[in-house]
Amino acid sequence: MMIKALVATLTLIGVLGVRADVPKDYPDFPYPATNYQEDNRGQFHFSTRGGWMNDVNAPLYYRGVYHLYYQHNPFSLVWDTMHWGHATSTDLVHWTQRPIALDPHVHPGDLWSGGGVVDTGNTSGLKAGDDDPIIVYSGTNGVTVFYSLDGGNTFKTYADGKKVATPGGTSRDPKVFWDPESKHWGMVVWSDEGGNGLDFYTSTNLLDWTFASRYQADWAFECPNMIRMPIDGGYRWVLHDGSGEYQVGDWDGTAFHTDWTGPQKINQTNTYAGSGYYAALNFSNLPNDRVVSMAWQGENQGSSWTGNASFPVDLKLKHTSDGLRVVSNPIPELASLRENTQTLKNLTVADERHALPGGDTYELETTLDVRKASKVSLRLHASPDGWFDGQIVYDAKAQTLDGTPLRPVDGKIKLHLLVDRGQLDVFGNDGEVYQSYNVNFDSLPGGNGIDLVADGRVQVESLTVTQLASIWKHRAESTLTTNVEGEWYPARGTWSDVAGGKQGQSSGDGFYLSKASGSDFTLDGDVKLVDGIAAALTFRADKDASQHYTVNVDAGANVVKLWRPGRDIATVPFQVERGRTYHFKVVANGPSLKVWVDGNQVIDATDDTITSGQFGMNVYNGTAVVQNLTVR
């Protein structure tokens, strides 16, 4: 999408230590280390580890993992030279940064906004292995296809980048959906031919597309989306654009039809490119007709990143007094972040400011009787002197929440707020109102209170404030694929994330350890000696690796060696090649220690010195990369 007005001159080339003009090996992981604690960095809203992010791209669910792709410039704080960034989660809440998914040095065309699907039926015929093809669509003034055969981690270009659909005029932002009635795939693409409108295409194989119809709509601009949503025992289709304007209608297999004369809005704020809500898409391939949506929030910036994603919401169709509407509520997985809770009941506030406990990042839920009030405000991150960083205001006479209609039910309104360090999400009356903002909640250190301000008399039926933990507190390893639970830490040496896994550098012995430990187990892992002497897996280690077992490939002596401090337990001749990946399997059963390399058993030894300890990896006098570390 076009966001020229947002492009500034500040870049991060020096900060990130990378150069945008030098092609990188694919996939690349060009991110600086971070603890995700920078000023304004959301603690439960996803933001990219470094660089610029904008539109959500191709969110999808595959075999227990949620994949979030997004428009991304990893080398700058501003929009330029779009890549597709990538993050994954197993619960839609805790996100882990992954290597670049689409790279303009590798994948042709403008890698702008687009959607994607999981081809579970292999209708494309692209499957080659255990994983189902994951197919994504991008490109401007014509649609280009990319596909992944490794679960969404890396992508190949289909047919050398040929355009599979080319709408008239200026066009961009393809989104693909499945229609179970016609048993066809559908694609919707924004185009300005003859004015704003949406071109629809159909396909049976996700690769060959036929023009089906055009829906002319002045309101529809950029980033279209089509969602099949359950209601009244059947289904209706929701068509929305980048600003969240939508219409409810029907899809006959080739065209969208509606009797609506104008659109409604999913998010009732001033939505535009770079605002607190834009370019939302829902996750494809979710079970049970669930619709989960995330958007771009663009008014947030820190020292090493720009932009963040909105907190995921469940979308549903609901009959209201105004007709059929899309309602939004935070996903129930939010519960995993809840910590301590404080609740007030039956509190009366009349023509006064009432101070309430707040916090750094929290959730606020309240039911207010507003029949005798003219206005009520919740001021957030407030201080005793009356200063506050943000507020929401309900006008009881106009029956509006920050300008959006919100009618009381039996004289009462429900409010649900998510307050992060740089973000605010507001939900009214069980999601009939949904508003999201970027707010600087760090402007006044220590001002973490809440002020409830009433003009007239407000009866607080209940008000609950729940502290929310950081999703980054125990974040997973960004590029190390492992099932080893527990926090990882460097014991010695310098360790960093690279696209191929966890990289260690050390002039002597360097260790990277998990706090997880074991006694009897099978340990698998891939090790690659980049340069230097040895790369290894470590097990049964103590916390500082003063005691451990380690099995390595040693290029200095051309051996595979099992050792512990003070003793080489077994040494086997082995021609070691730097730059080659070796797969280790270690079976530890009491004093019995057996080792396989690339499927061949090379060591069968006995040592009873260390009976249990932590798992980890090792590099000696050089650089090594370890990946796919699993314990069973």
Secondary structure, DSSP 8 states (H G I E B T S, - for coil): ---GGG--S-B-HHHHT--TTS---SS--------S-STT--SSS---SSEEEEEEEEEEEETTEEEEEEEEETTBSS--S-EEEEEEESSSSS-EE---SB-TTTS-S---S--EEE-TT-TTS---SSS--EEEEE-BSSBEEEEESSSSSS-EEGGGG--SB--SSSEEEEEEEEETTTTEEEEEEEE-TTSSEEEEEEESSSSS-EEEEEEE-TT--SS-EEEEEEETTEEEEEEE-TT-EEEEEEE-SS-EE---SS-EESS-S---TTSSSEEEEE-BT-STT--EEEEEEEEEE-SSEEEEE---EEEEEEEETTEEEEEEEE-GGGGGGEEEEEEEEEEEEESSEEEE---SSEEEEEEEEEEEEEEEEEEEEE-TTS--SEEEEEETTTTEETTEE---BTTEEEEEEEE-SSEEEEEETTTTEEEEEE--TTSSTT--EEEEEEEEEEEEEEEEEEEE--TTTT---SS--B---S-EEEEESEEEEETTEEEEEEEEEEEEEEEEEESSEEEEEEEEEEEEEEEEEEEEE-TTSSS-EEEEEETTTTEEEEEETTEEEEEEE----TT-EEEEEEEEETTEEEEEETTEEEEEEE--S---EEEEEEEEEEEEEEEEEEE-
